[in-house]
C-alpha cells in the first residue's frame, strides 16, 4: 500500500526531544504534545498549527506543510508552533520570531519568547518579562516575574510572587493575589488561591466557580478538566460535573474528544464520557485540527485518526532519521530595526524525502517503493 511522504516523515520523527514532550497534566502551560526522548534519537515532530508542523532533524528544527513539502529548513535549535502567522524560534541561546516563509522578522535577542496572541508576545530578558508587538517593539516593559498570553484583553502576570491579570497597557485589572493563574478561555480563567485550591474567575475577577479543585485546566470546547484528590473529570461553565471523576489523568477536549487515562492506559472519550477509543496507549496527545493524535503503544509511536485508525505506524526503536539534503546554512538574522525581514531561507517546492539510516530496522510495509513519487496515506485497522 502506498504511503504519503508526510505521514511517513511524521511517524518516523515521532520520538520527540524533551523540549516537545507531553505535559505532566493538562494544566501545564502550552499543553504541547510530548513524547519521551530515547537514547540515540534527536528527531521529533510537533502538531500541526495553522497548516504547518515543526520537525526536528539532527537536533535542528524546521517546518513542513500538510503536503509534506519542506517550507522552512531545519535551522533552529528550538521552535514553538505557529500562532497568528508567527513562530518563536531560538538560535543558539536567543529567541526571535519567524514568519510562514521562514524569514526571521524579529531579531533573536530574547532569553525566552512565547507565542503571539492579540498582537502581543511575552518575552524575557534576564529574569524579567515584558511584551513586544508584531514589529518587535517593546510595548510592555520588563517589569514582570512571569507573563502569559492575552485573551479577551487580559493576560496572567506575576509580580513579587503573586499572579494577577493585566491589560495591554500593562496595568493590573485583576489584583495580584493568586499563587498561579492560567489564560482566559471562554471568558473564564483558572486561578489558584492561597489555600492552594483552583477555581475559575471572570474578566472582572469574580469567582464564577469556587476554588475547590486540586488542579484545573483551561476551558476547551465548553468543558474543563479538573482534579479532585487523585481523579480527574470534566465540568461545564457553571461548575457542574458533566463527566465524573473517573480518570487518573485527563487532557482538554479537542475535535470533540479528550484523552484520558484509565487503568494506566490512555484512550479517548466523547462529551458524554463514553470511550470512543478504548484505553490502550502508554501516552496520548490531544487531536490536532487536522484530526491526528500522537499515541504510543508497545514501544511504538504512531498517529491515529478520530476513528482510531492508525496512520503511518512508527516501529519501535526505528533507526535514526537523517535529512536527504546537505546540512543547511546558519539562518540569516535581520539587521536593525528588529522588524526588518531577512533574506528568505529554507524555502523549497520540492517534496522532502528523508534518508533512513539502518533501513532494515523499519518494517517492510512502511518502506516506500523506490518508484513511488506520490504516496497515499496507509490506514491500518486497529486490531486491539
matplotlib code that plots the C-alpha trace (Angstrom):
import matplotlib.pyplot as plt

x = [0.0, 1.3, 2.2, 2.4, 5.7, 4.0, 2.8, 5.9, 8.1, 5.9, 5.7, 9.5, 10.0, 7.5, 10.1, 10.5, 13.2, 12.4, 11.5, 8.5, 7.3, 3.8, 2.9, 2.5, -1.0, -3.5, -2.8, 0.8, 1.4, 1.2, 0.0, 2.1, 2.1, 5.2, 6.9, 9.9, 13.4, 15.1, 18.9, 20.2, 17.1, 17.4, 14.5, 10.9, 7.7, 5.1, 1.5, 0.2, -0.8, -2.0, -1.2, 2.5, 4.2, 7.6, 10.0, 13.5, 16.4, 19.8, 18.9, 17.6, 14.0, 12.2, 8.6, 6.7, 3.3, 0.4, 1.5, 4.9, 6.8, 9.7, 8.6, 11.3, 14.6, 15.7, 17.9, 16.8, 17.7, 14.1, 10.8, 7.2, 4.2, 2.9, 0.2, -1.1, 1.4, 4.4, 6.5, 9.1, 12.5, 15.7, 19.2, 21.9, 20.7, 18.5, 14.8, 13.3, 10.3, 10.0, 7.1, 5.5, 8.1, 10.9, 12.1, 13.5, 11.3, 12.1, 15.8, 16.8, 17.7, 15.4, 16.3, 12.8, 9.7, 6.1, 3.5, 1.7, -1.9, -3.9, -0.9, 1.5, 4.1, 5.6, 9.4, 12.0, 15.3, 17.3, 14.7, 12.1, 9.3, 7.7, 5.9, 6.5, 4.3, 4.4, 7.1, 9.4, 8.8, 8.8, 5.3, 5.3, 8.5, 10.4, 8.7, 7.1, 8.3, 6.3, 3.8, 1.4, -0.7, -3.5, -7.1, -10.0, -7.7, -6.2, -3.1, -1.9, 1.1, 3.2, 4.9, 6.5, 5.4, 1.7, -0.4, -3.0, -4.2, -3.0, -4.4, -2.5, -1.1, 0.5, -2.0, -3.3, -7.1, -7.4, -5.3, -2.3, -3.5, -3.2, -0.5, -0.9, -3.1, -3.9, -5.0, -8.6, -10.7, -14.4, -14.2, -13.1, -9.6, -8.3, -6.6, -5.1, -5.8, -3.7, -5.3, -3.8, -7.1, -8.1, -11.3, -12.4, -12.8, -14.5, -12.8, -13.8, -12.0, -15.2, -15.2, -17.7, -16.6, -15.4, -11.8, -12.2, -10.0, -6.5, -5.7, -7.6, -7.1, -8.4, -11.8, -11.8, -15.0, -17.1, -15.6, -12.6, -10.6, -10.3, -8.7, -10.1, -7.8, -6.5, -9.1, -9.9, -13.3, -14.9, -17.0, -19.1, -19.0, -21.3, -19.0, -21.3, -19.7, -20.6, -18.2, -17.5, -14.1, -13.2, -9.8, -6.1, -5.3, -7.1, -6.4, -8.6, -11.2, -10.2, -12.1, -14.9, -12.7, -10.5, -7.6, -8.0, -6.0, -7.9, -6.2, -2.8, -3.7, -4.8, -7.9, -10.4, -13.8, -16.7, -18.6, -20.8, -17.8, -18.1, -15.0, -14.7, -11.1, -10.5, -7.7, -4.7, -1.9, 1.0, 0.7, -1.7, -1.9, -4.8, -6.2, -5.0, -7.3, -6.1, -7.7, -4.5, -3.3, 0.1, 0.0, 2.4, 1.7, 4.0, 7.0, 5.7, 4.7, 2.2, -0.7, -4.3, -7.4, -10.5, -11.9, -8.8, -7.4, -3.6, -1.8, 1.8, 2.9, 6.2, 8.1, 9.7, 13.4, 13.4, 16.8, 17.7, 16.4, 18.7, 17.9, 18.4, 20.0, 23.2, 23.5, 21.7, 23.5, 23.2, 19.9, 20.2, 19.4, 17.9, 19.8, 18.1, 15.3, 14.2, 11.2, 13.2, 12.9, 16.0, 16.5, 14.2, 15.8, 15.0, 12.1, 11.6, 8.7, 10.2, 8.9, 11.1, 12.3, 14.2, 17.1, 16.7, 19.8, 19.7, 16.6, 16.5, 15.1, 12.0, 9.0, 9.0, 5.3, 6.3, 9.1, 8.1, 8.7, 11.7, 9.4, 6.8, 6.7, 3.4, 2.3, -1.2, -1.7, -1.7, -4.5, -4.1, -7.1, -6.6, -6.9, -6.7]
y = [0.0, 3.4, 5.8, 9.6, 11.3, 13.5, 10.7, 8.6, 11.5, 12.5, 8.9, 8.4, 11.7, 11.0, 10.3, 13.9, 15.6, 16.5, 20.1, 18.7, 16.1, 15.5, 17.7, 16.1, 17.4, 19.5, 22.5, 22.7, 25.8, 25.4, 21.8, 20.8, 17.1, 15.4, 12.0, 10.7, 11.2, 7.8, 7.4, 8.0, 9.9, 13.6, 14.0, 15.0, 16.4, 18.8, 19.0, 21.0, 24.6, 27.0, 24.4, 23.9, 21.3, 21.7, 18.9, 18.2, 16.6, 16.2, 18.5, 21.4, 22.4, 23.5, 23.2, 21.2, 21.7, 19.3, 18.1, 17.1, 19.8, 21.5, 25.0, 26.1, 24.3, 22.8, 25.6, 26.4, 25.0, 25.2, 26.5, 26.9, 26.2, 29.0, 31.2, 34.3, 33.7, 33.9, 31.2, 31.8, 30.3, 30.0, 30.4, 29.4, 30.9, 33.7, 33.7, 35.7, 35.2, 33.8, 34.2, 31.5, 31.8, 31.2, 34.8, 36.0, 39.0, 39.8, 39.5, 36.6, 38.7, 37.4, 34.9, 33.3, 34.0, 32.8, 32.9, 36.0, 36.5, 39.6, 41.3, 40.9, 38.2, 37.7, 37.9, 37.5, 39.3, 38.0, 37.2, 39.8, 39.6, 42.1, 42.1, 43.1, 43.9, 42.2, 44.7, 43.7, 47.0, 46.7, 47.6, 46.4, 47.0, 44.2, 44.6, 41.2, 38.0, 36.0, 36.7, 34.6, 35.2, 37.7, 36.6, 38.9, 41.8, 40.3, 38.3, 36.5, 38.4, 37.7, 40.3, 39.9, 36.3, 36.8, 36.5, 38.9, 40.0, 42.9, 44.8, 45.6, 48.7, 46.7, 47.9, 45.3, 44.9, 42.0, 42.3, 40.2, 37.7, 34.2, 31.6, 30.7, 31.6, 30.3, 32.2, 33.2, 30.9, 31.1, 34.2, 32.1, 31.7, 29.1, 30.5, 29.0, 30.7, 31.0, 27.8, 26.1, 25.3, 26.0, 27.7, 30.0, 33.7, 36.0, 39.1, 41.2, 38.9, 37.4, 33.7, 32.0, 28.5, 28.4, 27.3, 23.7, 21.6, 20.3, 21.0, 22.7, 23.3, 26.0, 25.5, 24.0, 23.3, 24.3, 21.8, 21.9, 19.1, 19.3, 17.1, 16.3, 14.2, 11.6, 11.6, 13.8, 14.7, 17.5, 20.4, 22.9, 26.7, 26.6, 24.2, 21.2, 17.9, 16.7, 13.8, 12.3, 12.0, 8.7, 9.1, 9.1, 11.9, 13.9, 16.4, 19.1, 18.4, 18.8, 17.8, 16.7, 14.1, 14.1, 11.9, 10.3, 7.7, 4.7, 1.7, 3.1, 3.4, 6.3, 6.3, 8.9, 9.8, 11.8, 14.6, 12.1, 10.3, 7.2, 5.7, 6.2, 4.9, 2.3, 2.8, 1.0, 3.5, 4.4, 8.0, 10.1, 13.7, 15.9, 15.7, 18.4, 20.4, 18.0, 15.2, 13.5, 12.5, 11.1, 7.9, 5.3, 1.5, -1.4, 0.8, 2.1, 5.7, 6.5, 8.7, 7.8, 9.5, 10.2, 6.8, 5.1, 4.1, 4.1, 6.4, 5.5, 3.4, 4.0, 0.8, 0.7, 1.8, 2.8, 3.9, 7.5, 9.7, 11.9, 14.6, 13.7, 17.1, 18.9, 20.5, 23.8, 27.1, 29.1, 31.1, 34.7, 37.3, 40.7, 43.9, 46.5, 47.6, 44.3, 44.0, 44.0, 40.8, 38.8, 37.1, 34.1, 30.8, 27.2, 27.5, 24.8, 23.5, 20.0, 17.3, 16.5, 12.9, 11.8, 9.3, 6.4, 5.0, 1.3, 0.7, -2.9, -1.7, -0.4, -2.6, -3.5, -2.4, 1.1, 1.5, 3.5, 1.8, 3.3, 4.1, 5.9, 9.6, 10.4, 8.3, 8.0, 7.5, 4.0, 3.4, 0.3, -1.1, -1.1, -4.7, -4.3]
z = [0.0, -0.9, 2.0, 1.8, 2.5, 5.1, 7.3, 6.9, 7.8, 10.7, 12.0, 11.8, 13.6, 16.4, 19.2, 20.2, 22.0, 25.6, 24.7, 22.9, 25.4, 26.8, 29.8, 33.2, 33.4, 31.3, 33.5, 32.2, 30.1, 26.4, 26.7, 23.8, 22.9, 24.1, 23.8, 25.6, 24.1, 23.8, 23.7, 20.2, 18.9, 18.4, 16.0, 16.8, 15.5, 16.8, 16.0, 13.0, 13.8, 11.1, 8.5, 9.4, 11.6, 13.3, 12.6, 14.1, 12.2, 13.7, 16.6, 14.4, 13.9, 10.7, 9.3, 6.7, 5.3, 5.2, 1.8, 3.2, 1.5, 3.1, 3.9, 6.4, 6.6, 10.0, 11.1, 14.6, 18.0, 19.3, 18.0, 19.0, 16.9, 14.6, 16.0, 14.3, 11.5, 13.7, 15.4, 18.1, 17.1, 19.0, 17.5, 20.0, 23.2, 21.9, 20.7, 17.9, 15.5, 12.0, 9.6, 7.5, 4.8, 7.2, 7.4, 10.7, 11.1, 14.8, 15.8, 18.1, 21.1, 23.9, 26.5, 26.1, 24.0, 23.9, 21.2, 19.9, 20.9, 20.3, 18.8, 21.7, 22.6, 26.1, 26.0, 28.7, 29.3, 32.2, 34.9, 33.9, 31.4, 29.1, 25.8, 22.2, 19.3, 15.8, 14.7, 17.6, 19.5, 23.3, 24.4, 28.0, 30.0, 31.6, 34.9, 35.5, 37.1, 34.6, 31.8, 29.8, 26.7, 26.2, 25.7, 25.8, 26.5, 29.7, 30.4, 33.6, 35.0, 38.1, 40.2, 43.7, 44.0, 43.2, 40.0, 38.7, 35.2, 33.2, 30.2, 27.1, 28.7, 31.5, 34.2, 36.6, 36.1, 38.4, 41.6, 42.3, 44.9, 43.3, 43.6, 40.0, 37.0, 33.6, 30.5, 29.9, 27.6, 27.1, 29.4, 32.3, 33.8, 36.2, 39.3, 42.4, 45.7, 48.8, 50.1, 47.0, 45.5, 41.9, 40.7, 37.9, 37.7, 35.1, 33.5, 36.5, 38.9, 40.4, 41.2, 38.9, 40.0, 43.6, 44.3, 45.2, 42.9, 43.3, 39.7, 36.9, 33.1, 30.9, 29.2, 25.8, 23.7, 26.7, 29.2, 31.6, 33.1, 36.9, 39.5, 43.0, 45.2, 42.8, 40.0, 37.0, 35.5, 33.5, 34.4, 32.4, 32.7, 35.7, 37.6, 37.2, 36.6, 33.2, 33.3, 36.7, 38.4, 36.9, 35.4, 36.6, 34.2, 31.6, 28.8, 27.2, 24.6, 21.0, 18.0, 20.3, 22.0, 25.1, 26.0, 29.5, 31.4, 32.9, 34.4, 33.5, 29.8, 27.6, 25.5, 24.2, 25.4, 23.9, 25.7, 27.4, 28.9, 26.7, 25.3, 21.6, 21.5, 24.2, 26.7, 25.1, 24.9, 27.1, 26.1, 24.0, 22.8, 22.0, 18.5, 16.1, 13.8, 11.1, 13.0, 14.1, 17.6, 18.5, 20.7, 22.0, 22.3, 22.9, 22.4, 19.1, 18.4, 15.7, 14.7, 14.9, 13.5, 15.5, 14.4, 16.0, 12.6, 12.6, 10.2, 9.1, 12.1, 13.6, 14.5, 17.9, 18.1, 14.4, 13.0, 13.4, 10.6, 8.6, 6.1, 2.5, 1.8, 2.6, 6.1, 5.9, 6.4, 9.6, 9.4, 8.4, 11.0, 10.1, 10.9, 13.0, 13.1, 14.6, 12.4, 9.2, 7.2, 6.5, 3.1, 2.8, 4.0, 3.5, 1.0, -1.5, -3.5, -3.7, -1.5, 1.5, 1.3, 4.4, 4.1, 6.5, 8.2, 9.0, 7.0, 8.0, 11.3, 9.5, 8.9, 5.1, 4.8, 5.9, 3.3, 0.2, -3.1, -4.9, -7.9, -5.8, -6.5, -4.8, -1.9, -0.4, 3.4, 4.7, 7.1, 9.3, 11.2, 14.9, 15.9, 19.7]

ax = plt.figure().add_subplot(projection="3d")
ax.plot(x, y, z, "-o")
ax.set_aspect("equal")
plt.show()
